[in-house]
């Protein structure tokens, strides 16, 4: 979408301070406050409609948190084949979403349904952000540390669920992480003076890391052994439960990522695994790590930032 929008001439507006290419758009209002907006729609990653709605809601509000913002309102977007799914399924999905939105005091103010051959659900979310506290994808500095706030492996585990290699109870750990909001992690990131941030979703860890360094004068040095991985993930890779998106991501970022050491194909696919409701990927000064340590929020130091030419270097 970023490439398509950028290829179309639009009128210039000085109030638009973050446009296509970041996690959400930011439009300046007044008195230092801005609107932050994003939309996200996903297909089911679990079998239970209520749980699917809950996970999708957490996933949809994540982009607002990744920008340092606070979500306020949401519009529901539901696509489904009306011959196969009745209103009760849609109602359960919405109940799941509202259970999350109520928790974070976000109002669901309407929505739109549409005919689709595959069930889809998501939210268009509007929030606010203080202009001085916006988190952006670009801005990391040499010497910063690279921090991830959730383990990876969700795409592989949910693929195994769809193939009936695993049950929902088998992927309980992944479900708990998908239901974990990024609100507190984002708040701590702002307090710690994070120099850049994004949330890890469909392009996988490598893809979203690359979005933070492309066309920059820094490289990310990532240590594979320091990346947290959910249980059963590597077992499912060996069983061939790798989503097509991981192969596509790996192909797309070929030439932009350099692997040093002995990293097998399974590990490469793991780093490209599309995540749903993934964690935040942050860079921050090393002397600010104590802010995260004292917060009680989970975080994992997976690498560092060095001077470079916009590359991702992965050490086995």
Rosetta silent file (secondary structure, phi, psi, omega in degrees, C-alpha in Angstrom):
SEQUENCE: XXXXXXXXXXXXXXXXXXXXXXXXXXXXXXXXXXXXXXXXXXXXXXXXXXXXXXXXXXXXXXXXXXXXXXXXXXXXXXXXXXXXXXXXXXXXXXXXXXXXXXXXXXXXXXXXXXXXXXXXXXXXXXXXXXXXXXXXXXXXXXXXXXXXXXXXXXXXXXXXXXXXXXXXXXXXXXXXXXXXXXXXXXXXXXXXXXXXXXXXXXXXXXXXXXXXXXXXXXXXXXXXXXXXXXXXXXXXXXXXXXXXXXXXXXXXXXXXXXXXXXXXXXXXXXXXXXXXXXXXXXXXXXXXXXXXXXXXXXXXXXXXXXXXXXXXXXXX
SCORE:     score description
SCORE:     0.000 S_00000001
   1 L     0.000  -39.814  179.711    0.000    0.000    0.000 S_00000001
   2 H   -56.430  -46.112 -177.614    2.850    2.403    0.820 S_00000001
   3 H   -65.834  -39.184 -179.125    4.316    2.062   -2.681 S_00000001
   4 H   -67.214  -48.031 -178.577    0.953    2.534   -4.402 S_00000001
   5 H   -62.381  -41.754 -177.466   -0.039    5.601   -2.370 S_00000001
   6 H   -67.927  -19.336  179.819    3.387    7.200   -2.793 S_00000001
   7 L   -84.690   -7.656 -179.077    3.111    6.794   -6.586 S_00000001
   8 L  -105.570  128.939 -179.861   -0.087    8.883   -6.666 S_00000001
   9 L   -67.081  129.311  177.353    0.184   12.659   -6.467 S_00000001
  10 L  -127.372  155.249  175.543   -1.617   14.082   -3.425 S_00000001
  11 L   -66.971  145.894 -177.461   -2.085   17.601   -2.137 S_00000001
  12 L   -85.442  138.141  178.829    0.432   18.556    0.532 S_00000001
  13 L  -136.822  114.703 -177.937   -0.741   19.129    4.098 S_00000001
  14 L   -63.131  -18.533 -179.067    1.736   20.298    6.742 S_00000001
  15 L   -77.131  -17.394  176.205   -0.486   18.808    9.450 S_00000001
  16 E   -82.296  105.014 -174.088    0.268   15.273    8.226 S_00000001
  17 E  -100.943  -18.022  171.590    3.432   14.505   10.169 S_00000001
  18 E  -138.596  119.015 -177.616    3.611   10.719    9.651 S_00000001
  19 L  -111.221 -155.024 -179.253    2.214    9.238    6.437 S_00000001
  20 L   -55.955  142.561  178.325    2.319    5.880    4.599 S_00000001
  21 L   115.336  -19.654  175.924    5.288    3.695    5.450 S_00000001
  22 L  -104.878 -173.386 -177.048    5.079    3.717    9.243 S_00000001
  23 L   -71.467  -27.984  179.367    2.833    1.677   11.534 S_00000001
  24 L  -154.299  161.033  175.263    0.089    4.321   11.547 S_00000001
  25 E   -87.574  145.620  179.578   -0.645    7.761   10.149 S_00000001
  26 E  -127.160  125.713 -178.127   -0.327   10.800   12.416 S_00000001
  27 E  -122.153  122.674 -175.370   -2.193   14.061   11.758 S_00000001
  28 E   -71.748  134.960  173.986   -1.461   17.123   13.854 S_00000001
  29 L  -103.480  -97.702  178.922   -4.354   18.901   15.564 S_00000001
  30 L  -154.485  167.576  176.465   -3.379   21.598   18.080 S_00000001
  31 L    54.987   33.480  175.687   -1.719   22.120   21.454 S_00000001
  32 L    82.737   -1.849 -179.678    0.778   19.314   20.781 S_00000001
  33 E   -99.647  144.776  179.664   -1.883   16.635   20.236 S_00000001
  34 E  -135.027  156.124  172.616   -2.265   14.593   17.076 S_00000001
  35 E   -87.490  139.144  174.832   -4.629   11.955   15.713 S_00000001
  36 E  -123.986  130.071 -172.828   -3.103    8.538   15.025 S_00000001
  37 E  -133.653  144.343  178.278   -4.981    6.134   12.728 S_00000001
  38 E  -156.925  161.224  175.874   -4.536    2.582   11.515 S_00000001
  39 E  -141.008  141.966 -179.943   -6.498   -0.370   10.123 S_00000001
  40 E  -149.158  132.298  177.679   -5.771   -4.093   10.262 S_00000001
  41 E  -129.657  136.382  179.801   -7.766   -7.131    9.095 S_00000001
  42 E  -132.791  160.762  170.512   -6.760  -10.775    9.570 S_00000001
  43 E   -89.142  164.507 -175.422   -8.073  -14.249    8.805 S_00000001
  44 L   -59.640  135.203  175.346   -8.703  -16.657   11.732 S_00000001
  45 L  -109.801   -7.159  175.174   -5.627  -17.819   13.613 S_00000001
  46 L  -137.099  172.008 -175.884   -7.665  -19.934   16.063 S_00000001
  47 L   -90.569  -24.470 -174.974  -10.848  -21.971   15.787 S_00000001
  48 L   -85.613  121.117 -177.002  -12.978  -20.262   18.453 S_00000001
  49 H   -56.323  -44.318 -179.939  -14.831  -17.155   17.127 S_00000001
  50 H   -59.902  -44.861 -179.317  -14.740  -15.279   20.456 S_00000001
  51 H   -66.405  -39.057  176.570  -11.003  -15.896   20.794 S_00000001
  52 H   -60.156  -44.775  178.586  -10.425  -14.876   17.178 S_00000001
  53 H   -62.639  -39.023  179.132  -12.222  -11.578   17.801 S_00000001
  54 H   -64.919  -47.682 -179.144  -10.167  -10.934   20.924 S_00000001
  55 H   -64.048  -42.360  179.608   -6.839  -11.623   19.208 S_00000001
  56 H   -62.077  -38.093  178.297   -7.787   -9.527   16.179 S_00000001
  57 H   -64.843  -43.970  177.880   -8.671   -6.582   18.438 S_00000001
  58 H   -61.508  -41.879  178.795   -5.307   -6.785   20.223 S_00000001
  59 H   -62.730  -40.885 -175.949   -3.593   -6.993   16.836 S_00000001
  60 H   -70.069  -37.753 -179.000   -5.509   -3.972   15.481 S_00000001
  61 H   -79.900  -11.320 -175.629   -4.759   -1.612   18.366 S_00000001
  62 H   -61.522  -38.116 -179.841   -1.084   -2.589   18.362 S_00000001
  63 H   -61.998  -33.809  177.973   -0.132   -0.150   15.597 S_00000001
  64 H   -66.417  -45.415  177.856   -1.481    2.731   17.696 S_00000001
  65 H   -64.152  -37.847 -178.999    0.626    1.652   20.669 S_00000001
  66 H   -62.432  -21.199  176.935    3.659    1.135   18.411 S_00000001
  67 L   -92.731    0.435 -177.610    3.460    4.861   17.573 S_00000001
  68 L    86.481   11.592 -174.601    3.314    5.817   21.258 S_00000001
  69 L   -96.124  178.487  177.127   -0.403    6.609   21.040 S_00000001
  70 E  -123.222  118.312  179.260   -3.578    5.813   22.959 S_00000001
  71 E   -70.009  143.605 -178.270   -6.503    4.245   21.048 S_00000001
  72 E  -121.761  -46.221 -178.070   -9.906    5.877   21.565 S_00000001
  73 E  -134.751  161.066  179.730  -12.437    4.568   19.029 S_00000001
  74 E  -145.986  150.256  171.638  -12.743    1.679   16.597 S_00000001
  75 E  -117.653  133.488 -178.440  -14.818    0.599   13.601 S_00000001
  76 E   -87.182  139.778  176.708  -15.334   -3.116   12.977 S_00000001
  77 E  -124.487  116.446 -175.557  -14.688   -4.650    9.536 S_00000001
  78 E  -127.806  119.971  173.792  -16.115   -8.130    8.977 S_00000001
  79 E  -112.989  134.063 -179.064  -15.908  -10.124    5.760 S_00000001
  80 E  -161.704  153.171  174.441  -17.540  -13.551    5.562 S_00000001
  81 L   -79.419  110.033 -172.737  -19.317  -15.965    3.206 S_00000001
  82 L   -63.489  -21.463  178.359  -22.952  -15.499    4.266 S_00000001
  83 L   -73.574  -24.092 -175.483  -23.853  -18.996    3.031 S_00000001
  84 L  -104.812  -26.286 -176.710  -21.408  -20.579    5.470 S_00000001
  85 L  -125.235  128.607  177.566  -21.486  -18.267    8.497 S_00000001
  86 L   -91.196  178.024 -179.178  -24.577  -16.927   10.236 S_00000001
  87 H   -62.394  -24.370 -179.114  -24.944  -13.822   12.399 S_00000001
  88 H   -65.284  -37.180  178.259  -24.173  -15.803   15.554 S_00000001
  89 H   -65.526  -45.000  178.913  -20.573  -16.365   14.447 S_00000001
  90 H   -62.163  -40.108  179.532  -20.145  -12.662   13.684 S_00000001
  91 H   -61.590  -42.796  179.418  -21.705  -11.801   17.050 S_00000001
  92 H   -64.476  -40.119  177.736  -19.229  -14.032   18.898 S_00000001
  93 H   -61.170  -45.745 -179.891  -16.303  -12.449   17.049 S_00000001
  94 H   -65.794  -36.838  176.969  -17.558   -8.970   17.978 S_00000001
  95 H   -62.361  -40.299  177.655  -18.093  -10.013   21.595 S_00000001
  96 H   -63.545  -43.762  178.691  -14.482  -11.151   21.720 S_00000001
  97 H   -62.324  -44.878 -178.202  -13.272   -7.857   20.255 S_00000001
  98 H   -65.331  -30.534  177.969  -15.397   -5.815   22.648 S_00000001
  99 H   -61.597  -32.496  176.582  -14.024   -7.777   25.619 S_00000001
 100 H   -80.292  -45.360 -177.330  -10.586   -6.337   24.736 S_00000001
 101 H   -62.312  -38.536  177.403  -11.804   -2.864   23.790 S_00000001
 102 H   -61.758  -37.758 -178.148  -13.719   -2.509   27.066 S_00000001
 103 H   -63.420  -34.304 -177.393  -10.556   -3.373   28.971 S_00000001
 104 L  -106.898   13.298  174.887   -8.630   -0.504   27.360 S_00000001
 105 L    58.561   45.775  174.179  -11.603    1.903   27.271 S_00000001
 106 L  -108.318  130.786 -177.952  -11.908    2.012   23.478 S_00000001
 107 E   -90.146  125.480  171.919  -15.403    2.599   22.067 S_00000001
 108 E   -84.748  110.503 -169.362  -16.614    0.462   19.171 S_00000001
 109 E  -105.442    4.585  179.092  -18.696    3.060   17.331 S_00000001
 110 E   156.377 -161.208  179.391  -19.788    1.136   14.234 S_00000001
 111 E   168.420 -166.310 -175.888  -18.444   -0.895   11.368 S_00000001
 112 E  -152.340  135.194  173.606  -19.031   -2.521    8.010 S_00000001
 113 E  -109.074  152.274  178.216  -19.726   -6.060    6.808 S_00000001
 114 E  -149.958  151.180  178.721  -18.960   -7.362    3.329 S_00000001
 115 E   -73.007  131.581 -178.777  -19.325  -10.588    1.396 S_00000001
 116 L  -150.987  142.969  179.637  -16.051  -12.496    1.179 S_00000001
 117 L   -67.926  -17.004 -179.355  -15.180  -16.117    0.368 S_00000001
 118 L  -128.707  141.096  178.820  -13.029  -16.278    3.525 S_00000001
 119 L   -64.053  131.560  178.451  -13.796  -15.110    7.046 S_00000001
 120 E  -142.261  146.621  176.615  -11.922  -11.914    7.934 S_00000001
 121 E  -151.122  143.991  175.330  -12.118   -9.522   10.840 S_00000001
 122 E  -170.171 -175.504 -177.125  -10.313   -6.414   11.970 S_00000001
 123 E  -133.145  142.181  164.654  -10.631   -2.881   13.247 S_00000001
 124 E   -95.361  121.334 -170.676  -10.008    0.616   11.970 S_00000001
 125 E  -118.513  136.593  175.255   -8.655    2.378   15.052 S_00000001
 126 E  -119.882  135.323  178.646   -8.317    6.074   15.878 S_00000001
 127 E  -144.316 -170.675  177.020   -6.314    7.389   18.801 S_00000001
 128 E  -126.554  158.233  177.391   -4.286   10.344   19.980 S_00000001
 129 E  -149.732  142.247  174.159   -0.590   10.868   20.573 S_00000001
 130 E   -73.097  128.663 -176.851    1.518   13.623   22.084 S_00000001
 131 H   -54.918  -33.390 -177.968    3.678   15.098   19.309 S_00000001
 132 H   -81.916   -1.890 -177.413    6.741   14.912   21.569 S_00000001
 133 H  -123.515   16.962  179.938    6.174   11.220   22.324 S_00000001
 134 L   -69.131  130.237  172.426    5.653    9.767   18.845 S_00000001
 135 L   -95.663  130.088 -178.772    7.531    6.519   18.274 S_00000001
 136 L  -121.282  162.884 -179.965    8.661    6.090   14.657 S_00000001
 137 L   -69.321  -31.622 -176.542   10.215    3.263   12.689 S_00000001
 138 L  -106.340  149.735  176.230   13.340    5.239   11.840 S_00000001
 139 L   138.799    0.550 -178.871   15.740    7.005   14.182 S_00000001
 140 L   -67.052  152.657 -177.201   18.039    4.394   15.719 S_00000001
 141 L  -122.269  148.990  174.126   21.614    5.393   16.501 S_00000001
 142 L   -54.127  134.615 -178.052   24.891    3.468   16.537 S_00000001
 143 L   100.533  -17.998  175.960   25.370    2.057   20.041 S_00000001
 144 L   -65.092  156.807  171.520   21.642    1.475   20.646 S_00000001
 145 E  -101.588  153.062 -179.587   20.471   -1.963   21.707 S_00000001
 146 E  -103.906  122.629 -172.495   17.766   -3.874   19.834 S_00000001
 147 E  -122.341  136.566  175.212   14.925   -5.087   22.061 S_00000001
 148 E  -118.296  140.920 -174.117   12.004   -7.447   21.336 S_00000001
 149 L  -106.867   -3.483  174.964    9.059   -7.704   23.747 S_00000001
 150 L  -141.476  149.316  173.459    7.434  -11.026   22.690 S_00000001
 151 L   -66.681  164.642  178.328    8.772  -14.388   21.487 S_00000001
 152 E  -110.350  169.100  179.312    8.253  -15.390   17.846 S_00000001
 153 L   125.830   -0.177 -173.511    6.758  -18.478   16.207 S_00000001
 154 H   -60.847  -44.486 -178.010    3.063  -17.575   16.029 S_00000001
 155 H   -61.609  -39.685  179.577    2.672  -18.067   12.274 S_00000001
 156 H   -67.692  -44.144 -178.533    4.202  -21.535   12.407 S_00000001
 157 H   -67.761  -39.716  179.288    2.096  -22.621   15.395 S_00000001
 158 H   -73.085  -28.287  172.510   -1.173  -21.330   13.947 S_00000001
 159 H   -64.410  -41.893  177.145   -0.350  -23.046   10.644 S_00000001
 160 H   -64.228  -35.059  176.718    0.044  -26.289   12.605 S_00000001
 161 H   -63.949  -46.492 -179.643   -3.327  -25.602   14.247 S_00000001
 162 H   -62.768  -33.474 -179.803   -5.025  -25.175   10.871 S_00000001
 163 L   -84.805    1.915  179.394   -3.411  -28.430    9.670 S_00000001
 164 L    63.234   25.493  172.159   -4.658  -30.161   12.864 S_00000001
 165 L   -80.548  -26.438  177.831   -1.130  -31.041   13.890 S_00000001
 166 L  -133.173  157.490  175.500   -1.769  -29.109   17.104 S_00000001
 167 L  -103.876  171.564  177.312   -4.884  -28.161   19.070 S_00000001
 168 L   -59.587  -36.469  178.844   -5.751  -24.800   20.639 S_00000001
 169 L   -67.603  -29.802  178.262   -4.660  -26.201   23.999 S_00000001
 170 L   -68.569  -28.109 -178.250   -1.290  -27.171   22.459 S_00000001
 171 L  -107.629   31.590 -179.094   -0.667  -23.551   21.449 S_00000001
 172 H   -54.954  -41.051 -179.190   -1.856  -22.046   24.733 S_00000001
 173 H   -60.667  -45.000 -179.576    1.446  -20.153   25.109 S_00000001
 174 H   -64.138  -40.580  179.334    1.041  -18.544   21.672 S_00000001
 175 H   -62.879  -41.942  178.657   -2.577  -17.597   22.421 S_00000001
 176 H   -61.545  -40.559  178.462   -1.534  -15.934   25.681 S_00000001
 177 H   -68.835  -39.307  179.394    1.091  -13.885   23.869 S_00000001
 178 H   -65.186  -28.486  179.343   -1.359  -12.918   21.086 S_00000001
 179 L   -84.748   -7.176 -178.187   -3.798  -11.702   23.748 S_00000001
 180 L   -82.190  118.856  179.344   -1.124   -9.608   25.471 S_00000001
 181 L   -69.356  151.470  177.451   -1.525   -5.917   24.653 S_00000001
 182 L   -94.144   14.711 -175.595    1.489   -3.808   23.716 S_00000001
 183 H   -64.758  -50.111 -177.456    0.207   -0.827   25.724 S_00000001
 184 H   -68.548  -40.294  178.556    2.507   -1.097   28.728 S_00000001
 185 H   -59.602  -40.715  179.270    5.536   -2.019   26.624 S_00000001
 186 H   -67.242  -39.756  178.804    4.954    1.080   24.473 S_00000001
 187 H   -62.084  -43.321  178.350    4.580    3.293   27.545 S_00000001
 188 H   -65.502  -38.529  178.615    7.871    1.994   28.925 S_00000001
 189 H   -59.875  -43.303  177.857    9.509    2.498   25.516 S_00000001
 190 H   -62.858  -45.075  179.971    8.482    6.166   25.532 S_00000001
 191 H   -62.306  -34.448 -177.746    9.764    6.579   29.093 S_00000001
 192 L   -81.947   -4.034 -179.510   13.052    4.918   28.130 S_00000001
 193 L    72.437   40.704  178.123   13.547    7.262   25.194 S_00000001
 194 L   -53.598  134.816 -177.464   13.290    4.605   22.485 S_00000001
 195 L   -88.336  -19.452  173.959   14.900    5.930   19.302 S_00000001
 196 E  -159.913  159.101 -177.370   12.764    3.794   16.969 S_00000001
 197 E  -161.348  151.633  170.379    9.934    1.296   17.227 S_00000001
 198 E  -157.797  168.378  171.502    7.571   -0.948   15.286 S_00000001
 199 E  -106.928  146.413 -175.137    5.409   -3.974   15.994 S_00000001
 200 L   -90.170  113.649 -178.947    6.328   -7.342   14.505 S_00000001
 201 L  -132.924 -121.332 -167.353    3.496   -8.671   12.351 S_00000001
 202 L   -64.140  -23.388 -179.892    3.083   -9.980    8.800 S_00000001
 203 L   -90.282    3.007  178.671    6.611   -9.393    7.485 S_00000001
 204 H    74.167  174.476 -177.551    8.204  -11.336   10.339 S_00000001
 205 H   -59.967  -45.939 -178.039   11.078  -10.249   12.561 S_00000001
 206 H   -64.658  -42.118 -177.928   13.513   -9.746    9.657 S_00000001
 207 H   -63.939  -43.704 -178.821   11.021   -7.790    7.568 S_00000001
 208 H   -75.028  -30.398  173.242   10.054   -5.367   10.295 S_00000001
 209 H   -63.982  -40.927  179.700   13.677   -4.965   11.361 S_00000001
 210 H   -64.328  -35.432  178.647   14.508   -4.052    7.774 S_00000001
 211 H   -62.277  -20.444 -179.158   11.750   -1.419    7.735 S_00000001
 212 H   -88.517  -18.754 -176.661   13.642    0.279   10.570 S_00000001
 213 H  -114.784  -14.438 -173.163   17.029    0.388    8.819 S_00000001
 214 L   -57.973  141.836  179.152   16.287    0.704    5.082 S_00000001
 215 L    56.159   31.865 -179.342   17.849    3.730    3.393 S_00000001
 216 L  -118.657 -179.410  178.866   19.630    4.594    6.643 S_00000001
 217 L  -107.503   26.086  177.111   23.235    4.882    7.814 S_00000001
 218 E  -130.856  158.393  170.387   22.949    2.081   10.381 S_00000001
 219 E  -117.794  150.987  169.545   22.924   -1.728   10.407 S_00000001
 220 E  -100.116  127.694  174.484   21.143   -4.024   12.852 S_00000001
 221 E  -103.940  111.296 -174.688   23.316   -6.845   14.203 S_00000001
 222 E  -110.133  134.981  178.251   20.941   -9.593   15.383 S_00000001
 223 E  -101.372  114.219 -178.770   21.960  -12.647   17.406 S_00000001
 224 H   -57.322  -39.556 -175.848   19.840  -15.718   16.577 S_00000001
 225 H   -67.991  -17.003 -179.191   20.603  -17.384   19.920 S_00000001
 226 H   -95.156   -2.532 -178.915   19.174  -14.394   21.798 S_00000001
 227 L   -83.866  123.583 -179.788   15.817  -14.401   19.977 S_00000001
 228 L   -74.165  138.777 -176.909   13.036  -15.911   22.138 S_00000001
 229 E  -129.273  135.826 -179.834   11.018  -18.672   20.456 S_00000001
 230 L   -69.128  149.049 -179.180    7.708  -20.174   21.591 S_00000001
 231 L   -61.732  148.491 -179.057    7.637  -23.836   22.604 S_00000001
 232 L    75.459   -6.692 -176.962    6.818  -26.419   19.902 S_00000001
 233 H   -64.546  -50.633 -176.515    7.803  -23.956   17.145 S_00000001
 234 H   -66.749  -33.586  175.455   11.000  -25.669   16.049 S_00000001
 235 H   -62.276  -40.638 -179.290    9.303  -29.060   16.213 S_00000001
 236 H   -73.365  -29.612  173.442    6.594  -27.772   13.860 S_00000001
 237 H   -62.192  -45.179  179.206    9.195  -26.331   11.460 S_00000001
 238 H   -63.090  -27.356  179.161   10.705  -29.811   11.201 S_00000001
 239 L   -85.594    2.254  177.332    7.188  -31.153   10.515 S_00000001
 240 L    83.891   15.290 -177.784    6.834  -28.743    7.575 S_00000001
 241 L   -88.231   58.980 -178.803    4.311  -26.432    9.258 S_00000001
 242 L  -108.911  124.443 -179.303    5.728  -23.238    7.770 S_00000001
 243 L   -66.637  151.550  179.808    3.251  -20.665    6.371 S_00000001
 244 H   -57.598  -33.387 -179.466    3.625  -19.543    2.775 S_00000001
 245 H   -59.430  -32.032  179.279    4.152  -16.001    4.030 S_00000001
 246 H   -66.655  -42.147  176.974    7.456  -16.999    5.626 S_00000001
 247 H   -63.699  -43.139  179.592    8.805  -18.244    2.283 S_00000001
 248 H   -63.176  -43.013  178.950    7.570  -15.074    0.566 S_00000001
 249 H   -61.756  -44.796 -178.371    9.151  -12.861    3.230 S_00000001
 250 H   -63.057  -39.915  178.858   12.469  -14.681    2.998 S_00000001
 251 H   -65.866  -43.037 -177.120   12.486  -14.357   -0.785 S_00000001
 252 H   -63.986  -38.258 -174.388   11.609  -10.659   -0.677 S_00000001
 253 L   -95.025   11.315  174.493   14.354   -9.751    1.787 S_00000001
 254 E   -63.054  131.430 -177.869   17.069  -11.755    0.059 S_00000001
 255 L    94.300  -18.112  178.429   20.054   -9.454   -0.447 S_00000001
 256 L  -100.898  -12.346 -179.418   18.939   -7.163    2.354 S_00000001
 257 E  -123.676  132.230  177.583   19.867   -9.628    5.091 S_00000001
 258 E  -113.709  130.096  179.744   23.309  -11.187    5.581 S_00000001
 259 E  -103.771  127.908  174.683   23.719  -14.414    7.555 S_00000001
 260 E  -113.960  137.748 -178.278   27.026  -15.141    9.263 S_00000001
 261 L    90.830 -174.637 -174.038   27.740  -18.555   10.688 S_00000001
 262 L   -93.421   92.466  178.609   25.821  -21.808   10.291 S_00000001
 263 L  -115.825  115.580 -175.323   22.116  -20.927   10.222 S_00000001
 264 L   -75.128  172.531 -176.125   19.943  -23.630    8.681 S_00000001
 265 H   -61.660  -36.724  179.321   16.895  -23.064    6.447 S_00000001
 266 H   -60.978  -41.801  178.926   14.485  -23.689    9.320 S_00000001
 267 H   -68.602  -35.659  177.334   15.998  -20.896   11.382 S_00000001
 268 H   -64.432  -42.869  178.535   15.885  -18.525    8.415 S_00000001
 269 H   -65.840  -35.333  177.028   12.188  -19.287    7.927 S_00000001
 270 H   -60.385  -42.328 -178.904   11.591  -18.753   11.642 S_00000001
 271 H   -70.861  -17.815  178.194   13.032  -15.241   11.418 S_00000001
 272 L  -102.297    2.405 -175.687   10.701  -14.554    8.460 S_00000001
 273 L   -62.487  122.900  178.277    7.635  -16.115   10.129 S_00000001
 274 L   -64.490  132.150  179.373    4.585  -13.785    9.922 S_00000001
 275 L  -104.779  147.229  169.445    3.355  -12.875   13.395 S_00000001
 276 L  -111.547  126.275 -177.726   -0.159  -12.002   14.516 S_00000001
 277 L    54.842   47.830  178.987   -0.274   -9.598   17.466 S_00000001
 278 L   -75.655  179.202 -177.740    3.505   -9.785   17.778 S_00000001
 279 L   -82.515  179.553  174.905    5.665   -7.802   20.153 S_00000001
 280 E   -85.848  143.381  172.084    7.337   -4.448   19.779 S_00000001
 281 E  -112.087  120.543 -170.213   10.778   -4.205   18.191 S_00000001
 282 E  -130.266  152.280  164.584   12.631   -1.244   19.690 S_00000001
 283 E  -118.964  140.386  178.170   15.979    0.458   19.704 S_00000001
 284 E  -153.849  157.187  178.011   17.071    2.422   22.735 S_00000001
 285 L   -59.670  141.684 -176.692   20.256    3.691   24.362 S_00000001
 286 H   -59.475  -33.212 -178.209   21.949    0.973   26.388 S_00000001
 287 H   -74.661   -0.862  177.697   21.952    3.132   29.524 S_00000001
 288 H  -102.171    3.650 -178.647   18.120    3.207   29.396 S_00000001
 289 H   -63.045  -27.982  179.983   17.681   -0.559   29.762 S_00000001
 290 H   -62.126  -25.377  177.298   17.086   -0.146   33.496 S_00000001
 291 H   -63.617  -41.559  176.721   13.758    1.521   32.667 S_00000001
 292 H   -70.713  -42.011 -178.599   12.609   -1.767   31.146 S_00000001
 293 H   -59.686  -40.099 -177.510   14.163   -3.854   33.905 S_00000001
 294 H   -79.282  -13.358 -176.434   12.331   -1.927   36.617 S_00000001
 295 H   -78.418  -24.847 -174.861    9.007   -2.014   34.729 S_00000001
 296 L    84.157   -4.930  178.015    8.447   -5.742   35.059 S_00000001
 297 L   -74.104  139.573  175.928    7.585   -5.944   31.347 S_00000001
 298 L   -65.915  137.751  174.451    9.112   -8.888   29.445 S_00000001
 299 L  -155.164  153.871 -176.205   11.867   -7.853   27.062 S_00000001
 300 E  -135.860  125.628  177.007   14.713   -9.563   25.240 S_00000001
 301 E   -83.289  112.970 -174.137   17.930   -7.965   23.996 S_00000001
 302 E  -111.905   -0.022  179.812   18.410   -9.526   20.556 S_00000001
 303 E   173.193 -163.292 -176.716   21.071   -7.316   19.035 S_00000001
 304 E  -147.067  168.800  179.618   22.661   -3.932   18.601 S_00000001
 305 E  -111.218  133.118  177.724   22.878   -1.009   16.193 S_00000001
 306 E  -130.818  162.994  173.060   26.083   -0.126   14.364 S_00000001
 307 E   -60.400  142.958 -178.643   27.087    2.325   11.655 S_00000001
 308 L  -177.887 -151.818 -175.904   26.313    0.870    8.249 S_00000001
 309 L  -132.381   40.866  174.997   24.244    1.042    5.071 S_00000001
 310 L    74.338   40.736 -178.773   20.769   -0.135    6.009 S_00000001
 311 L  -115.613  157.963  170.292   21.468   -3.872    6.314 S_00000001
 312 E  -108.124  123.182  178.008   20.386   -6.634    8.685 S_00000001
 313 E  -114.165  122.181 -177.512   23.245   -8.894    9.792 S_00000001
 314 E  -111.119  123.670  176.082   22.264  -12.106   11.591 S_00000001
 315 E   -96.976  130.949  178.452   24.793  -14.034   13.658 S_00000001
 316 L   -68.793    0.000    0.000   24.099  -17.713   14.249 S_00000001
